[in-house]
C-alpha cells in the first residue's frame, strides 16, 4: 500500500525501508484498537465495513506473539454518558450529527451494546484489556495503556485495529513521541477507504514508525 515515491524518500533519508530487523517478543505488545461492535457490526453507528476483513490477520499475529512470549492488549473505546451528554462533549456536540448522537453515546458507554469485542476475534484469558476515551490510547488521561506498558518493560508496539487513519494513527504518533518503537500492521488495520488507509500508513513510515505485514513481523519475531 506504500507508494514507490514514499519508499524512495524513506530509503534516501535513512538508508533502508524497515527500521527493525528483529522483535524481542518479551518487550513487544500488540495493541488492538477499537475492534468492537460499535465499529465492526453491520449497521452499527460507527461501522467500518473493512474491519471485519482484518480479523484473520489479527488472530494470526496474536497467536504468533503469544506463542513467542509477547503481550496482546485489546483496547476498546468508551465514553461515560449522562443523558445526552458525555465525557467527550466536544466530539459528540460537534462531530456527530443529531440523528446518530444518541445511538453513538449509548454504543460507546461502558457496558453499552457496542463495547463487546467482535466475536470472531480470538481473545485469550492471558490477554490484557482496557478502555480509552479519546482517539489515542496514549494521550494523557485517555487510558492506562502507558502505565501498563512501562510496568511490563515493553518498548515495541504493533498497532492493529480501526480506523487506520484515526485511532490507530493517533495512538502510533503518540507512542513514537513517548519513545516507544512503533509498527503499524498494514494488513491488520482498516479504514473507511483504501485512500485513507494508505495515507495513514505513509504518514507512519515516514515519521513515526515502521509499516509491515503480519508475515513480515512473524519472520522477525524472536522468543
MIZA-709530 format. One record per atom (N, C-alpha, C, CB): residue number from 0; residue in one letter; x, y, z. Coordinates in steps of 0.02 Angstrom, whole numbers. Atoms other than C-alpha are relative to their C-alpha. Glycine has a CB too. Layout:
N
REC	NUM	A	X	Y	Z
...
END
This chain:
223
REC	0	X	41	-61	0
REC	0	X	0	0	0
REC	0	X	42	63	0
REC	0	X	-46	0	60
REC	1	X	-42	-59	-3
REC	1	X	150	117	11
REC	1	X	22	19	-71
REC	1	X	62	-12	46
REC	2	X	-20	-24	66
REC	2	X	183	223	-144
REC	2	X	75	-5	-9
REC	2	X	-24	72	-11
REC	3	X	-71	8	13
REC	3	X	351	198	-227
REC	3	X	39	64	16
REC	3	X	12	-20	-72
REC	4	X	-36	-62	-15
REC	4	X	396	382	-211
REC	4	X	10	11	75
REC	4	X	-36	60	-31
REC	5	X	-8	-3	-73
REC	5	X	368	370	-23
REC	5	X	56	-47	22
REC	5	X	-66	-18	36
REC	6	X	-53	47	-16
REC	6	X	478	216	-13
REC	6	X	68	29	-19
REC	6	X	-11	-67	-37
REC	7	X	-63	-31	22
REC	7	X	613	306	-112
REC	7	X	21	55	48
REC	7	X	-8	28	-72
REC	8	X	-15	-55	-46
REC	8	X	602	455	5
REC	8	X	26	-28	67
REC	8	X	-63	44	12
REC	9	X	-20	31	-63
REC	9	X	616	343	159
REC	9	X	71	-28	-6
REC	9	X	-49	-55	20
REC	10	X	-66	31	9
REC	10	X	767	249	90
REC	10	X	54	55	-6
REC	10	X	1	-44	-63
REC	11	X	-49	-55	7
REC	11	X	854	413	42
REC	11	X	16	32	67
REC	11	X	-27	52	-49
REC	12	X	-9	-33	-64
REC	12	X	830	478	218
REC	12	X	37	-44	51
REC	12	X	-67	19	28
REC	13	X	-29	42	-52
REC	13	X	878	327	324
REC	13	X	37	-62	-26
REC	13	X	-54	-23	47
REC	14	X	-41	53	29
REC	14	X	960	205	203
REC	14	X	-33	-67	-6
REC	14	X	60	-7	39
REC	15	X	36	63	4
REC	15	X	831	67	218
REC	15	X	-75	13	9
REC	15	X	26	-51	54
REC	16	X	72	-8	-7
REC	16	X	644	39	213
REC	16	X	-22	-12	72
REC	16	X	-37	-47	-47
REC	17	X	25	20	-66
REC	17	X	616	-50	378
REC	17	X	49	20	56
REC	17	X	-11	-75	2
REC	18	X	-40	-21	-58
REC	18	X	676	13	546
REC	18	X	26	-58	41
REC	18	X	-41	45	44
REC	19	X	-13	53	-49
REC	19	X	677	-152	638
REC	19	X	12	-67	-36
REC	19	X	-58	-7	49
REC	20	X	-17	64	29
REC	20	X	763	-315	589
REC	20	X	-27	-58	41
REC	20	X	75	-7	-6
REC	21	X	26	52	-44
REC	21	X	703	-415	740
REC	21	X	-44	32	53
REC	21	X	57	-41	32
REC	22	X	42	-21	-56
REC	22	X	573	-403	878
REC	22	X	10	-48	58
REC	22	X	-76	2	-21
REC	23	X	-3	41	-61
REC	23	X	603	-465	1055
REC	23	X	-71	-7	27
REC	23	X	47	33	53
REC	24	X	70	11	-20
REC	24	X	436	-544	1099
REC	24	X	-14	24	71
REC	24	X	-18	-73	-6
REC	25	X	10	-19	-70
REC	25	X	461	-511	1285
REC	25	X	-14	74	8
REC	25	X	60	-19	42
REC	26	X	7	-72	-6
REC	26	X	468	-324	1254
REC	26	X	-49	28	-53
REC	26	X	68	34	-8
REC	27	X	46	-21	53
REC	27	X	333	-319	1120
REC	27	X	-73	-10	21
REC	27	X	14	-40	-65
REC	28	X	72	5	-12
REC	28	X	147	-284	1138
REC	28	X	-37	15	-65
REC	28	X	-24	49	55
REC	29	X	47	-11	55
REC	29	X	14	-298	1004
REC	29	X	-60	37	29
REC	29	X	-21	-67	-35
REC	30	X	55	-40	-26
REC	30	X	-112	-159	1036
REC	30	X	-56	0	-53
REC	30	X	23	73	17
REC	31	X	56	6	46
REC	31	X	-279	-198	953
REC	31	X	-51	54	18
REC	31	X	-31	-71	2
REC	32	X	39	-60	-14
REC	32	X	-379	-37	939
REC	32	X	-70	-5	-28
REC	32	X	36	61	-28
REC	33	X	70	-11	19
REC	33	X	-569	-23	935
REC	33	X	-31	-56	-42
REC	33	X	-5	63	-37
REC	34	X	32	55	36
REC	34	X	-610	-195	865
REC	34	X	-59	-26	41
REC	34	X	51	-58	-14
REC	35	X	60	12	-40
REC	35	X	-780	-191	950
REC	35	X	-61	9	-43
REC	35	X	-2	47	61
REC	36	X	62	0	39
REC	36	X	-961	-199	895
REC	36	X	-17	69	-29
REC	36	X	-57	-25	42
REC	37	X	15	-67	25
REC	37	X	-977	-9	878
REC	37	X	31	12	-69
REC	37	X	26	52	49
REC	38	X	-35	-12	63
REC	38	X	-854	-16	733
REC	38	X	-3	-60	-47
REC	38	X	72	16	15
REC	39	X	-3	60	42
REC	39	X	-867	-196	670
REC	39	X	-67	-27	-21
REC	39	X	37	-54	37
REC	40	X	65	31	14
REC	40	X	-1051	-240	672
REC	40	X	-36	35	-58
REC	40	X	-45	3	63
REC	41	X	38	-31	55
REC	41	X	-1152	-212	512
REC	41	X	-57	43	27
REC	41	X	-29	-53	-47
REC	42	X	53	-46	-21
REC	42	X	-1266	-61	537
REC	42	X	15	37	65
REC	42	X	-62	-37	8
REC	43	X	-18	-35	-62
REC	43	X	-1176	-2	695
REC	43	X	11	74	-15
REC	43	X	62	-31	32
REC	44	X	-3	-72	12
REC	44	X	-1169	188	718
REC	44	X	67	24	-27
REC	44	X	-15	37	63
REC	45	X	-66	-20	25
REC	45	X	-982	195	678
REC	45	X	31	-57	-40
REC	45	X	46	21	58
REC	46	X	-23	59	36
REC	46	X	-968	44	565
REC	46	X	58	15	-48
REC	46	X	-57	-31	-38
REC	47	X	-55	0	49
REC	47	X	-805	16	471
REC	47	X	-3	-69	-34
REC	47	X	71	14	34
REC	48	X	10	66	30
REC	48	X	-851	-124	350
REC	48	X	65	-40	-9
REC	48	X	-33	8	-67
REC	49	X	-63	35	12
REC	49	X	-669	-165	311
REC	49	X	29	-30	64
REC	49	X	51	47	-30
REC	50	X	-27	27	-62
REC	50	X	-637	-202	495
REC	50	X	-11	-75	6
REC	50	X	-32	35	60
REC	51	X	14	71	-3
REC	51	X	-716	-373	475
REC	51	X	49	-40	-43
REC	51	X	-72	-15	-22
REC	52	X	-46	34	44
REC	52	X	-590	-413	340
REC	52	X	70	-8	27
REC	52	X	4	37	-63
REC	53	X	-67	6	-29
REC	53	X	-438	-397	454
REC	53	X	2	-46	60
REC	53	X	26	70	21
REC	54	X	5	43	-60
REC	54	X	-497	-519	588
REC	54	X	50	-57	-3
REC	54	X	-71	-28	7
REC	55	X	-45	57	5
REC	55	X	-397	-667	522
REC	55	X	73	21	10
REC	55	X	-7	-34	-69
REC	56	X	-68	-24	-7
REC	56	X	-237	-564	512
REC	56	X	15	16	73
REC	56	X	12	62	-43
REC	57	X	-10	-16	-71
REC	57	X	-259	-500	690
REC	57	X	7	-64	42
REC	57	X	-59	43	27
REC	58	X	-3	63	-37
REC	58	X	-293	-675	757
REC	58	X	67	-36	-12
REC	58	X	-58	-46	-20
REC	59	X	-63	34	16
REC	59	X	-139	-743	667
REC	59	X	59	33	35
REC	59	X	12	0	-76
REC	60	X	-55	-35	-33
REC	60	X	-23	-609	735
REC	60	X	-4	-10	75
REC	60	X	-1	74	-17
REC	61	X	8	9	-72
REC	61	X	-95	-625	910
REC	61	X	24	-70	21
REC	61	X	-73	9	21
REC	62	X	-21	68	-17
REC	62	X	-67	-814	909
REC	62	X	76	-6	-3
REC	62	X	-32	-51	-49
REC	63	X	-72	4	6
REC	63	X	112	-795	849
REC	63	X	36	37	55
REC	63	X	21	27	-66
REC	64	X	-32	-40	-53
REC	64	X	154	-661	976
REC	64	X	-7	-35	67
REC	64	X	-30	70	3
REC	65	X	9	37	-63
REC	65	X	79	-759	1121
REC	65	X	48	-59	4
REC	65	X	-73	-24	7
REC	66	X	-42	59	0
REC	66	X	174	-915	1071
REC	66	X	73	17	12
REC	66	X	-6	-38	-67
REC	67	X	-70	-22	-10
REC	67	X	337	-816	1071
REC	67	X	12	32	67
REC	67	X	19	48	-55
REC	68	X	-7	-30	-67
REC	68	X	302	-742	1243
REC	68	X	-16	73	3
REC	68	X	69	-10	24
REC	69	X	18	-71	1
REC	69	X	235	-571	1193
REC	69	X	-68	13	32
REC	69	X	0	26	-70
REC	70	X	60	-23	-34
REC	70	X	85	-472	1255
REC	70	X	-51	25	-51
REC	70	X	17	56	50
REC	71	X	55	-23	42
REC	71	X	-84	-443	1172
REC	71	X	-45	44	42
REC	71	X	-39	-60	-31
REC	72	X	41	-48	-36
REC	72	X	-184	-291	1226
REC	72	X	-61	18	-44
REC	72	X	40	65	18
REC	73	X	62	-19	35
REC	73	X	-366	-263	1175
REC	73	X	-24	66	29
REC	73	X	-56	-56	8
REC	74	X	16	-68	-22
REC	74	X	-405	-77	1184
REC	74	X	-65	22	-34
REC	74	X	58	49	-16
REC	75	X	65	-21	28
REC	75	X	-588	-28	1161
REC	75	X	-18	70	23
REC	75	X	-55	-50	21
REC	76	X	18	-69	-14
REC	76	X	-665	144	1158
REC	76	X	-64	3	42
REC	76	X	-9	40	-65
REC	77	X	59	-10	-42
REC	77	X	-788	201	1292
REC	77	X	-2	72	24
REC	77	X	0	-49	60
REC	78	X	11	-67	-28
REC	78	X	-861	368	1345
REC	78	X	-58	-3	49
REC	78	X	-13	52	-55
REC	79	X	52	-2	-50
REC	79	X	-961	395	1503
REC	79	X	-54	49	-23
REC	79	X	28	19	70
REC	80	X	55	-43	21
REC	80	X	-1131	465	1456
REC	80	X	-51	11	55
REC	80	X	-34	-30	-60
REC	81	X	54	-17	-46
REC	81	X	-1262	554	1561
REC	81	X	-54	34	-41
REC	81	X	25	46	60
REC	82	X	52	-27	45
REC	82	X	-1422	580	1464
REC	82	X	29	8	-70
REC	82	X	-26	68	26
REC	83	X	-27	-14	67
REC	83	X	-1372	662	1300
REC	83	X	71	30	3
REC	83	X	-46	46	-37
REC	84	X	-67	-27	-7
REC	84	X	-1205	722	1371
REC	84	X	51	-57	6
REC	84	X	3	46	62
REC	85	X	-53	49	-1
REC	85	X	-1038	635	1376
REC	85	X	63	31	30
REC	85	X	14	-27	-71
REC	86	X	-64	-26	-25
REC	86	X	-863	649	1449
REC	86	X	45	24	-57
REC	86	X	36	-54	41
REC	87	X	-36	-29	57
REC	87	X	-808	700	1274
REC	87	X	-48	42	-41
REC	87	X	33	-56	-45
REC	88	X	54	-40	31
REC	88	X	-936	834	1234
REC	88	X	24	35	-64
REC	88	X	-25	52	49
REC	89	X	-24	-33	61
REC	89	X	-826	921	1106
REC	89	X	-11	-44	-61
REC	89	X	74	18	6
REC	90	X	10	46	55
REC	90	X	-835	766	998
REC	90	X	-74	-10	-15
REC	90	X	33	-67	15
REC	91	X	69	17	12
REC	91	X	-1017	722	1023
REC	91	X	-43	60	-18
REC	91	X	-28	-34	61
REC	92	X	40	-60	16
REC	92	X	-1081	902	1012
REC	92	X	15	27	-70
REC	92	X	14	54	51
REC	93	X	-19	-33	63
REC	93	X	-987	949	853
REC	93	X	18	-47	-56
REC	93	X	57	45	13
REC	94	X	-22	46	52
REC	94	X	-928	794	760
REC	94	X	-49	-56	-15
REC	94	X	66	-29	19
REC	95	X	50	52	10
REC	95	X	-1082	684	772
REC	95	X	-67	34	-11
REC	95	X	-3	-49	61
REC	96	X	65	-31	16
REC	96	X	-1248	731	692
REC	96	X	-53	-21	50
REC	96	X	-22	-19	-71
REC	97	X	53	11	-49
REC	97	X	-1407	740	794
REC	97	X	-32	-69	-6
REC	97	X	-53	53	-7
REC	98	X	38	62	10
REC	98	X	-1485	585	717
REC	98	X	39	-62	22
REC	98	X	-20	-7	-73
REC	99	X	-38	59	-22
REC	99	X	-1342	470	769
REC	99	X	32	10	68
REC	99	X	54	-16	-50
REC	100	X	-34	-15	-63
REC	100	X	-1283	555	929
REC	100	X	-22	-48	56
REC	100	X	-13	71	22
REC	101	X	25	42	-55
REC	101	X	-1394	458	1049
REC	101	X	22	-73	-8
REC	101	X	-77	4	4
REC	102	X	-21	69	12
REC	102	X	-1354	291	967
REC	102	X	74	-9	13
REC	102	X	-16	-21	-72
REC	103	X	-71	5	-9
REC	103	X	-1169	328	969
REC	103	X	19	3	74
REC	103	X	36	55	-39
REC	104	X	-13	-5	-72
REC	104	X	-1167	382	1152
REC	104	X	-18	-65	35
REC	104	X	-40	59	31
REC	105	X	21	63	-32
REC	105	X	-1264	226	1201
REC	105	X	49	-56	-17
REC	105	X	-71	-20	-23
REC	106	X	-45	53	22
REC	106	X	-1149	114	1099
REC	106	X	68	4	32
REC	106	X	6	1	-75
REC	107	X	-67	-9	-28
REC	107	X	-990	188	1171
REC	107	X	0	7	76
REC	107	X	31	61	-31
REC	108	X	3	-3	-73
REC	108	X	-1050	191	1352
REC	108	X	27	-64	29
REC	108	X	-72	13	25
REC	109	X	-24	61	-32
REC	109	X	-961	69	1469
REC	109	X	-59	-47	14
REC	109	X	37	16	65
REC	110	X	54	48	-8
REC	110	X	-1069	-86	1467
REC	110	X	-53	6	-54
REC	110	X	-32	9	66
REC	111	X	48	-9	54
REC	111	X	-1162	-24	1313
REC	111	X	6	-55	-52
REC	111	X	10	67	-33
REC	112	X	4	54	49
REC	112	X	-1206	-134	1165
REC	112	X	61	-3	-44
REC	112	X	-61	8	-42
REC	113	X	-57	0	46
REC	113	X	-1054	-82	1065
REC	113	X	67	-16	31
REC	113	X	5	65	-32
REC	114	X	-64	11	-35
REC	114	X	-922	-123	1196
REC	114	X	29	-69	-11
REC	114	X	-9	12	73
REC	115	X	-25	69	7
REC	115	X	-908	-308	1160
REC	115	X	52	-4	-56
REC	115	X	-58	-48	-12
REC	116	X	-50	13	52
REC	116	X	-751	-359	1066
REC	116	X	-32	-45	-53
REC	116	X	64	-32	29
REC	117	X	31	36	55
REC	117	X	-800	-426	895
REC	117	X	8	-75	9
REC	117	X	29	23	-67
REC	118	X	3	70	-20
REC	118	X	-850	-608	916
REC	118	X	47	-46	-39
REC	118	X	-70	-25	-7
REC	119	X	-45	42	40
REC	119	X	-735	-676	779
REC	119	X	73	6	21
REC	119	X	-7	17	-73
REC	120	X	-69	-9	-23
REC	120	X	-579	-615	868
REC	120	X	16	-50	56
REC	120	X	10	72	24
REC	121	X	-22	51	-48
REC	121	X	-481	-741	971
REC	121	X	33	34	60
REC	121	X	51	-50	-34
REC	122	X	-23	-33	-62
REC	122	X	-466	-662	1143
REC	122	X	14	-55	52
REC	122	X	-52	52	26
REC	123	X	-18	51	-49
REC	123	X	-375	-765	1273
REC	123	X	2	28	71
REC	123	X	68	-30	-17
REC	124	X	2	-21	-70
REC	124	X	-378	-761	1463
REC	124	X	62	39	21
REC	124	X	-8	-60	45
REC	125	X	-61	-34	-18
REC	125	X	-198	-703	1473
REC	125	X	10	68	-33
REC	125	X	57	-43	-15
REC	126	X	-5	-65	34
REC	126	X	-227	-552	1361
REC	126	X	-21	56	48
REC	126	X	-43	2	-63
REC	127	X	19	-58	-39
REC	127	X	-245	-377	1433
REC	127	X	-55	38	-35
REC	127	X	61	46	12
REC	128	X	55	-39	28
REC	128	X	-400	-269	1410
REC	128	X	-3	67	36
REC	128	X	-67	-39	8
REC	129	X	8	-66	-30
REC	129	X	-426	-84	1438
REC	129	X	-45	43	-43
REC	129	X	68	34	12
REC	130	X	41	-50	35
REC	130	X	-537	63	1390
REC	130	X	42	62	-14
REC	130	X	-62	18	42
REC	131	X	-25	-67	12
REC	131	X	-487	227	1311
REC	131	X	-60	45	-14
REC	131	X	51	2	-60
REC	132	X	56	-45	12
REC	132	X	-595	383	1296
REC	132	X	17	56	-48
REC	132	X	-24	28	66
REC	133	X	-18	-46	53
REC	133	X	-505	478	1159
REC	133	X	26	-41	-59
REC	133	X	53	52	24
REC	134	X	-26	37	57
REC	134	X	-441	433	986
REC	134	X	63	-38	18
REC	134	X	14	47	-58
REC	135	X	-63	32	-19
REC	135	X	-266	399	1051
REC	135	X	-6	-33	68
REC	135	X	56	52	1
REC	136	X	-1	34	-64
REC	136	X	-244	272	1188
REC	136	X	56	25	44
REC	136	X	6	-75	-10
REC	137	X	-58	-23	-38
REC	137	X	-87	364	1243
REC	137	X	-1	74	16
REC	137	X	63	-16	-36
REC	138	X	5	-70	-19
REC	138	X	-142	545	1253
REC	138	X	-15	3	75
REC	138	X	-55	38	-42
REC	139	X	9	-1	-72
REC	139	X	-137	597	1437
REC	139	X	-74	-2	21
REC	139	X	32	61	29
REC	140	X	67	7	-26
REC	140	X	-294	543	1530
REC	140	X	-45	-46	-38
REC	140	X	-31	66	2
REC	141	X	43	42	42
REC	141	X	-359	431	1392
REC	141	X	-8	-71	26
REC	141	X	26	-2	-70
REC	142	X	3	70	-22
REC	142	X	-315	261	1464
REC	142	X	59	-15	46
REC	142	X	0	-47	-60
REC	143	X	-56	23	-42
REC	143	X	-196	161	1574
REC	143	X	53	-35	-42
REC	143	X	-25	-48	54
REC	144	X	-45	38	43
REC	144	X	-100	95	1423
REC	144	X	73	15	14
REC	144	X	-15	16	-72
REC	145	X	-71	-15	-12
REC	145	X	63	188	1454
REC	145	X	25	-32	65
REC	145	X	11	75	2
REC	146	X	-20	28	-65
REC	146	X	71	136	1637
REC	146	X	7	-76	-5
REC	146	X	-50	18	55
REC	147	X	-1	72	9
REC	147	X	33	-43	1588
REC	147	X	63	-22	-38
REC	147	X	-63	-24	-37
REC	148	X	-58	18	42
REC	148	X	169	-48	1454
REC	148	X	65	11	38
REC	148	X	0	41	-64
REC	149	X	-62	-14	-37
REC	149	X	302	35	1563
REC	149	X	11	-52	55
REC	149	X	-3	71	31
REC	150	X	-8	48	-55
REC	150	X	268	-86	1706
REC	150	X	22	-68	-25
REC	150	X	-66	-6	39
REC	151	X	-19	64	29
REC	151	X	293	-234	1589
REC	151	X	66	5	-39
REC	151	X	-55	-25	-46
REC	152	X	-63	-12	35
REC	152	X	454	-159	1516
REC	152	X	-7	-13	-75
REC	152	X	55	-46	29
REC	153	X	13	6	72
REC	153	X	379	-156	1342
REC	153	X	20	64	-35
REC	153	X	-75	-16	-13
REC	154	X	-20	-60	37
REC	154	X	456	-40	1214
REC	154	X	-18	-3	-74
REC	154	X	74	9	7
REC	155	X	19	8	70
REC	155	X	390	-107	1047
REC	155	X	-76	-11	-5
REC	155	X	39	-59	-33
REC	156	X	72	5	8
REC	156	X	208	-82	994
REC	156	X	-17	-18	-72
REC	156	X	-35	65	21
REC	157	X	28	20	64
REC	157	X	122	-171	850
REC	157	X	-72	23	0
REC	157	X	7	-77	-13
REC	158	X	66	-31	-1
REC	158	X	-33	-69	808
REC	158	X	-45	-33	-51
REC	158	X	4	75	-13
REC	159	X	51	30	43
REC	159	X	-186	-158	737
REC	159	X	-67	34	16
REC	159	X	-5	-77	10
REC	160	X	67	-22	-16
REC	160	X	-371	-114	726
REC	160	X	-27	50	-49
REC	160	X	-2	29	67
REC	161	X	36	-48	42
REC	161	X	-479	26	660
REC	161	X	-14	64	39
REC	161	X	-65	-31	-27
REC	162	X	-17	-11	69
REC	162	X	-481	159	595
REC	162	X	74	13	-6
REC	162	X	-42	58	-29
REC	163	X	-72	-9	10
REC	163	X	-306	159	524
REC	163	X	21	73	9
REC	163	X	20	-23	-70
REC	164	X	-19	-71	4
REC	164	X	-306	348	499
REC	164	X	-25	41	58
REC	164	X	-26	29	-64
REC	165	X	26	-40	-57
REC	165	X	-390	399	661
REC	165	X	28	-28	65
REC	165	X	-79	-1	1
REC	166	X	-22	24	-65
REC	166	X	-372	298	821
REC	166	X	67	-37	-3
REC	166	X	-52	-45	30
REC	167	X	-63	36	6
REC	167	X	-232	186	759
REC	167	X	58	48	-12
REC	167	X	-3	-52	-57
REC	168	X	-53	-48	15
REC	168	X	-131	328	685
REC	168	X	13	47	59
REC	168	X	-18	41	-61
REC	169	X	-9	-44	-58
REC	169	X	-162	441	836
REC	169	X	40	-35	55
REC	169	X	-68	22	28
REC	170	X	-37	38	-50
REC	170	X	-101	305	954
REC	170	X	72	-10	-21
REC	170	X	-34	-67	12
REC	171	X	-68	12	25
REC	171	X	50	268	844
REC	171	X	43	64	5
REC	171	X	-2	-24	-72
REC	172	X	-37	-64	-3
REC	172	X	101	452	834
REC	172	X	21	15	72
REC	172	X	-42	58	-28
REC	173	X	-16	-14	-70
REC	173	X	91	475	1022
REC	173	X	51	-49	27
REC	173	X	-63	-2	43
REC	174	X	-46	51	-24
REC	174	X	183	312	1053
REC	174	X	72	17	-20
REC	174	X	-18	-69	-28
REC	175	X	-68	-17	23
REC	175	X	332	366	947
REC	175	X	27	59	39
REC	175	X	-1	16	-74
REC	176	X	-23	-60	-34
REC	176	X	341	535	1033
REC	176	X	11	-12	75
REC	176	X	-49	56	-10
REC	177	X	-14	20	-69
REC	177	X	341	445	1201
REC	177	X	55	-52	3
REC	177	X	-64	-28	33
REC	178	X	-59	43	4
REC	178	X	492	343	1145
REC	178	X	-15	-75	-2
REC	178	X	44	13	57
REC	179	X	13	69	18
REC	179	X	404	180	1104
REC	179	X	19	-11	-73
REC	179	X	-74	-19	13
REC	180	X	-10	19	70
REC	180	X	455	90	945
REC	180	X	-68	-22	-27
REC	180	X	53	-58	-6
REC	181	X	67	9	27
REC	181	X	305	78	829
REC	181	X	1	-36	-67
REC	181	X	-35	67	-7
REC	182	X	13	30	65
REC	182	X	249	-36	689
REC	182	X	-75	0	-12
REC	182	X	30	-72	-4
REC	183	X	70	5	21
REC	183	X	83	-12	601
REC	183	X	-7	-62	-43
REC	183	X	-23	65	-39
REC	184	X	9	63	36
REC	184	X	20	-180	540
REC	184	X	-46	13	-60
REC	184	X	-30	-56	47
REC	185	X	36	-23	59
REC	185	X	-34	-146	361
REC	185	X	-61	-42	-16
REC	185	X	46	1	-59
REC	186	X	57	43	14
REC	186	X	-148	-297	341
REC	186	X	-40	-16	63
REC	186	X	22	-65	-33
REC	187	X	37	8	-63
REC	187	X	-208	-287	522
REC	187	X	-33	63	22
REC	187	X	46	-24	54
REC	188	X	35	-63	-14
REC	188	X	-281	-112	511
REC	188	X	-49	13	-57
REC	188	X	50	59	7
REC	189	X	52	-12	50
REC	189	X	-433	-46	419
REC	189	X	-29	70	8
REC	189	X	-56	-52	5
REC	190	X	30	-66	0
REC	190	X	-510	121	370
REC	190	X	-63	-3	-44
REC	190	X	50	54	-27
REC	191	X	61	-3	40
REC	191	X	-665	179	276
REC	191	X	14	-1	-75
REC	191	X	-39	62	17
REC	192	X	-18	3	70
REC	192	X	-570	186	111
REC	192	X	73	-20	-6
REC	192	X	-14	67	-36
REC	193	X	-70	17	12
REC	193	X	-408	123	35
REC	193	X	43	62	2
REC	193	X	7	-35	-68
REC	194	X	-39	-62	2
REC	194	X	-352	303	10
REC	194	X	18	24	70
REC	194	X	-38	55	-37
REC	195	X	-13	-21	-69
REC	195	X	-369	345	196
REC	195	X	49	-49	33
REC	195	X	-66	3	39
REC	196	X	-44	51	-28
REC	196	X	-285	181	244
REC	196	X	72	12	-24
REC	196	X	-23	-71	-20
REC	197	X	-67	-10	29
REC	197	X	-138	212	127
REC	197	X	32	64	26
REC	197	X	-5	3	-76
REC	198	X	-28	-64	-24
REC	198	X	-116	394	181
REC	198	X	26	-7	71
REC	198	X	-53	55	-3
REC	199	X	-22	10	-70
REC	199	X	-104	341	364
REC	199	X	64	-41	2
REC	199	X	-55	-35	41
REC	200	X	-61	41	1
REC	200	X	24	206	326
REC	200	X	60	41	-24
REC	200	X	-11	-61	-44
REC	201	X	-55	-41	26
REC	201	X	128	329	226
REC	201	X	22	54	49
REC	201	X	-21	33	-65
REC	202	X	-19	-46	-53
REC	202	X	123	455	368
REC	202	X	44	-34	52
REC	202	X	-63	29	35
REC	203	X	-36	36	-51
REC	203	X	183	325	491
REC	203	X	70	-18	-22
REC	203	X	-38	-63	21
REC	204	X	-66	25	21
REC	204	X	326	253	388
REC	204	X	50	56	-11
REC	204	X	-7	-41	-64
REC	205	X	-46	-56	11
REC	205	X	398	425	352
REC	205	X	26	30	64
REC	205	X	-34	52	-41
REC	206	X	-19	-41	-58
REC	206	X	400	500	526
REC	206	X	-10	-34	68
REC	206	X	-39	62	0
REC	207	X	20	24	-66
REC	207	X	328	390	663
REC	207	X	15	-73	16
REC	207	X	-72	11	8
REC	208	X	-13	71	-14
REC	208	X	375	208	643
REC	208	X	10	-39	-63
REC	208	X	-57	-30	40
REC	209	X	-8	45	56
REC	209	X	376	61	527
REC	209	X	-69	-25	-21
REC	209	X	46	-59	17
REC	210	X	61	31	26
REC	210	X	242	-23	421
REC	210	X	18	-68	-26
REC	210	X	-34	44	-56
REC	211	X	-14	68	21
REC	211	X	242	-211	400
REC	211	X	-64	-41	-3
REC	211	X	51	-34	47
REC	212	X	54	48	0
REC	212	X	126	-355	360
REC	212	X	8	-48	59
REC	212	X	-3	-39	-66
REC	213	X	-5	51	-52
REC	213	X	87	-493	485
REC	213	X	57	-47	-15
REC	213	X	-67	-39	6
REC	214	X	-53	47	18
REC	214	X	203	-610	390
REC	214	X	69	29	13
REC	214	X	-7	-20	-72
REC	215	X	-65	-31	-10
REC	215	X	347	-487	394
REC	215	X	18	5	74
REC	215	X	1	70	-31
REC	216	X	-12	-4	-73
REC	216	X	327	-465	583
REC	216	X	17	-69	28
REC	216	X	-62	29	36
REC	217	X	-12	68	-26
REC	217	X	317	-652	619
REC	217	X	69	-25	-19
REC	217	X	-54	-47	-25
REC	218	X	-66	22	22
REC	218	X	476	-681	519
REC	218	X	55	32	43
REC	218	X	11	17	-73
REC	219	X	-50	-36	-39
REC	219	X	568	-556	631
REC	219	X	-8	-12	75
REC	219	X	-5	74	-14
REC	220	X	15	8	-70
REC	220	X	492	-610	797
REC	220	X	46	-52	33
REC	220	X	-74	-21	9
REC	221	X	-46	44	-35
REC	221	X	614	-686	922
REC	221	X	-26	-13	71
REC	221	X	71	30	2
REC	222	X	23	15	-69
REC	222	X	562	-777	1083
REC	222	X	47	30	52
REC	222	X	-4	-76	11
END
